[in-house]
Each structure stands twice: as structure tokens, then as C-alpha cells.
């Protein structure tokens, strides 16, 4: 939930790129990478259609350990991917420090990696476009201290680039383990998507709003526009802001485990 600037990724291997292009043209599921082709260096990425998987180890200097990501498949707007990790606090870290946020990225994340036109972003909050997302995932047993969450980035303009800090960040926590808690203080609660969420408000140089699901789930279908509008109704967010980026993944505080996303999609409009 803080400044996670990725490095530029390496170019995809020529054979993989060719296979992906041919498979996409045929409209079939694309297997781009697997658990045998893990990316384990900080900010390594794997492109899956309009998304990319980012091994975002933004705060690893506060821990000892490692983490890898891999992509499994992509068909249309639906992908599957995974990450495994093992992290322990070092002398700089505490239990309350998020160490990593391995995640999929759609759109902006301190710049644009995938062709902007294919992402459907940015979108103006006041335009009320549906942002339908489905996520089906599993966690290993005893996965440590973590959350599994969406992370939305917002700007005051529709052409944000790498140097533009966000004005707002919205997290949607579907699952939390080991006592993980959000940034800031509790603002209230709200019913969205047929369930109750506790809303937290904080600031780290930009506003951070966290919707924390009261009961854990590993499968969810949501309209993310409902969350931005919940903030608009409470006068916490303006309709003139733009959603520039949508991420999904796991914030790991400490522990050993893995997250497997069986199916994930975001469709805008």
C-alpha cells in the first residue's frame, strides 16, 4: 500500500512471444509460463495479455527470504498465476511491515508497461463505468501474516505517467491471515456486493482507503465501481478522479506459503 515502483522488465523470449501471438490469433488459451519457469528477482514480470504479473518485492530490505511468481495461462481477459514466498523479519523489519505485494497489474503502476489502449484505463470515476472482476484463488495452509487484496490507483488527470504520484489508493481486502491489519483508522462500515466491509482511512503522502471484508473468502465477483462510489457518497473521493491502475495479489508481512490464482479477470465498461 505504499510506493512500489517496478524496474523495467526484460524482453520476453522470442519463442514465447511468437507462440503467444499465434495462439492469441487462434483464440485459444495461452500458457506463457509455469511453476518451472518462475521469476524470482525483484520486479521481474510476466506478461499475460493485457495484464502483467509483477514480483513486487518493494520492501524486502526489511526481511530475510525470497519470493517467486509464475504465470499459468491466459484466455481473453481471464488469467491464472501464482506466487510462493518465505519471509522473516530482519533487524529492520517488524510484524506490521508489509514486505511484498506480488500481484497482477492492469494499467498504471508507476508507469505503463502493457500497451495503454488494451487496458481500458484510465476511467473517470464520475462516468460510472462498471468494472466487473472475478477472482478464484487458494492459499496454502498456515500461510503466515498476509492479505489477499485488490489495489486501485487514482490520479487527478487522465494521462498519468511514471513520475506522477497518485492522489488516492483504494484497497479491497478479500482475505487476511495471521492478524494482518490495514493502514489507518476505521472510518465506518458498508454493505457492498452482498457482504459487509469495514472501511479504513489513512495517508502515506496520498489517501489510502481500505475495504476489509468481515468474513474471508477465496472466490469473489465484484463491481469495483461500487467501491469508488461508496467513497464518493461519503465525500472522501471526487467524481473527477481517474482510476489509472488495478492490481490484485497478496501483501505478505511474514511467513511461508503460496497463493494460487485459478481464475482472474477484469472487464471494464
N, C-alpha and C positions, 0 to 999 in steps of 0.2 A: 504494500500500500504506500510505498514511497518511491523515490526517483530510481527507476530501474532502466537505465539507458543501455541498450544492447550494442555490441560491436557489429560491424558489417559482417555478414555471413560469407562463407566460402561459396564459390560457384558450385552448383550441383554437378555431379559427374555426367559426362556426355551421354553415356549409355542409359543412365536413369532418366535423363531429360528426354531422350529420344523415345524411350519406352512409354513414358508418361504422356507425351504428345500423341503417340499413336493410339494408346488406349483411350485417351480422352476423346479423340476423334471418333473412335468406335463406340463411345458411350458406355464403357464398361468400368467396373471397379478397378482402381489403380492401387497396386501395392508398391509403395515407394521405399519403404524401409521396414525393418523389423527389429525384433529384440536382438538379433545377431548383428545388426548394423546400428548400434547405439551411438549417440552423440553425447560425450561426457565432458567436453570442455565448456567452460563458462560462455554463455551466449551463442553456442553452436545452435544452428537452426535446421529444420527440415521443412520444405515447402510441400503443402498438401492442397492443391487447388488454390482457392482464394485465401486460405489461411497459411500460417506457418507455426510450427512448434518451436518454442524458444526455451533452451536450457538456461533459464534466467536465475543465475546464482548471484544475485545482486548484493547480498550481504554475507557472503561466505567467509569473509575475513573474521567474522565473529564465531566461527565454528570450525571443527575438525571433521572431515569426512568427504563424501563425494555424492554426486547425483548424475544420472543419465536420463536421456529422453530417447524415444523412438516413435516413428510413425508406422501404422499398420496398413491403412487403406484410405482411399478417397473415392467417392462416387457422387457426382453432382456436388451438392452443398453439405454432404454428410461425410464425416471423417471418423477414424478411430486412431488412438495413440496411447502411449503410456510413459510413465516415469518411475524409476526407483531411486532410493536415497538412503543415506545413513549419515546423520549429523549429530554431533555432541558439542556442547558449549566449550569454547576455549576461554582463555583469560580475559578476552574482550567481550564475550557474549553472556547473555542471561536468558532465562527461560522465557522472558517476554519479548525477545527479539525474533522477528521473522528472519530466517536465513536465506530462503529461496522462494521463488514463485515460478516453477516450471509450468508452462502454460501454452495454450494455443493463442494466436493473435489474429484478429481480423481488423484491418485498417491501421490506424496510427498507433505506434508505440515508440515515442521519441524519434519520429520519422516514419517513412513509409518504405516497406520492403517489397510487398507484392503490389503489382500494378493497381493504382488507386481506383481506376474505373471498375475493376472487377469486384471490389469490396462492398459497394453500395453505400459507403460512408465518405464524408460525414453527412449526418442528417440533423436538421434543425428540430429542437425539442418541441417547439410550438406547432410543427407540421403534423404531429400526431401520427407518424408512420408506425405501423405495427413492426415490432422486432421480435419475431417468433423464434424461440430457441428450445431445443430438446437436448437433454443430456442424460445418458445412461452410463454409469461408471461403477466400479467396485474398488474397495480399499482392502489391503491386506489386514489380517488380524493384528491387533496391538500396533497400530501404525505410528505411534508417538503422539506428539503435540502438533496439530495442524488444523487447517480448514480447507475445504474444497469450495471454491467460490468463483463467481464472475467478477470482473473488474472493468468498469466503463470509464473512459477518459473523455472529458468535456473541455471545450475551448470557447472563447468568445468570438471566434471567427471561423470561417469555413475552409481556410487554407493553411491550417497549422502545419508546421514542418518540425524538423528535429530540434531546433533551438527554442521552440515555443512551449513554455510551461503551461500545464493545464490550469483552468480555474477551478475545476471540480473533479472529483473522483467518486464513483459510486460502486460499492461492493455489494454483492448478493451472495450471502453465505448459505450453502445448501447443507453443509455437514461440518461439524467441528468435533475434534477429539482431543483428549488429554488436557482439558481445561483451557483451550485456546480462546482468547477473547479479542474483540475488535478495538480499534483505536477510538479514543474519545470517551464521551459520556452518553448515557442513554437519554434520548430525546423523547421517545414515546413508542407506540406500537401501532401496527396497521395490518389489516387483513388484505392480502393480495394473492391471486391465483389459488384461492380456496384454502389458504392456510395463514397462520399468524406469524408475523415477523416483528422483532424488536429493532427499532431504529436508533442508531448511534451517530453522533456528530463529533467530528474532530477537525484539526487543521495541522498540516505539516508544510505550510507555505502555500497551500491551496486547500479548499474544503474537501473533507473526506466524509462520505455518508455510507454507513454500513447497515444493510438489512440482514439481520441474523435470524434464520429460520428457527422457530422454537423447538421443532422436532426434526431430527436428522433424516435425510433422505439420500438415496443413491440414484434416483430417477425423477426427472422433473421436466415439465413443459411449461414455459412461461412466455408472457409478452413483456419484454423489458421496458417498453414504453410505459407500462403501468407503474413502474418504479420511479421513472423520471417524473411522471405526472403526480405521484404521491408527494414528491418534494416540491413541485410547483404549487400544489394546493396549500402546502404549509409555508409558502413564501420563502423556501430555502433555496430554490433554483428558479432561474428565469427562463421563459419560453424562447428567449433569443439566444440561448446557448446551443452549441453543436456537439452531438456525440461523434467523436472522431475515431475512437477505438473501442473494441470489445474483446476482452480476454477471458479465458477460463482455465483454471488449473488449481494447484494446491500450494498454499503458503505453509511451508514447513518451519516450525520453531525448533524442534529437536526430535530425534528418534530414527528408527529404521523401518522402512516399509515400501509400499508401492501403490500407485494409483493407475488403474487401467480404465481408459475410456472406451467402452464398447461402441458407442454411437454418440455423435455430437453434431449439431447443425445450428446455424443462424441464418434466418431468411428475413430480409428487410423489405417492407412495403406490402 
